[in-house]
Amino acid sequence: MGLSISVYAQHRAALGLPGTSHTAVRKAIAAGWVSQEADGMIEPARADAECAGQTDPAMQRGAAAHAQAPEARRFAV
């Protein structure tokens, strides 16, 4: 079952993932990071995997990103 752009953004927010606004999802679609079905809906499992392959945790803001890269804290000055 596919999700609309705004519902997919809410899905990402519920999982604590980056890109939690409909604007961020639209940009990800335009950049080719997320693909849509023929009817314009987004398959959440596939889209999450596509985003994970394109997302660099070192480039993310916030505590969630830093929790994913503990080795970065070890070298912080």
N, C-alpha and C positions, 0 to 999 in steps of 0.2 A: 504494500500500500504506500503510495507516494504522499509526500507532504508538500504543502505550498511553501513559498519562500519564507513568509513570516512564521509559519508553524515550525519549519526547519530551524530557523533562528532560535525559537523558543526551546526546541529540542537540544540545541548546542548549549544554550544557557543552563538548562537543567542538568546537563552532564558536566558543567564547569569548563567547557571548551572555549577557546577564543572564537571570535567572529559571531557574536550573539545578536547582531542587529540585522534587519532585512537589507540594509544598505551593504553591510559586510558580505552577506550571502550573495547579493547581486554582483558585487565586485569579484567575488570568487568565481561566479559563473562566467562573467565576462573575461576573466583571466584564464579560464579553462581548468580551474582547480576543482570545480564541482560541475557534474553533468546533470542535465535534466532529461526526463523521459519525453517521449513525443508529445504528451499532453501537457508538458510544462511543469509537472510535479517532480519532486526530488525524492529518490530512494535513500532514506537516511543511513542505512548501513554502508552502502556503496559510497555515498558522499562523505561520510566520516572517514572512510579509508582513503579516499582521494585527498582529502584535506590533510590527513596525517602524513601522507607521503610528501606533501608540499610545505608543511609547516616546520620551521626551524625553531625549536624551543629556546634557543639562545637569543632569538629576536623578539620574544614575547615579553610583555609587561606583566607585572603583578606577582603575587605570591605563588600562584599555581605554576607559573613558568619556572620560577626559581626552585620549586620543590622537585621539578622534573630533572634538574641539572645540579645535583649537590656538589659535583666536582668543581663547578664554577665558583662556589663559595670558598672552597679550600684555597684558591689562588687569589682571592680578592685581597686588595690592599687596605 
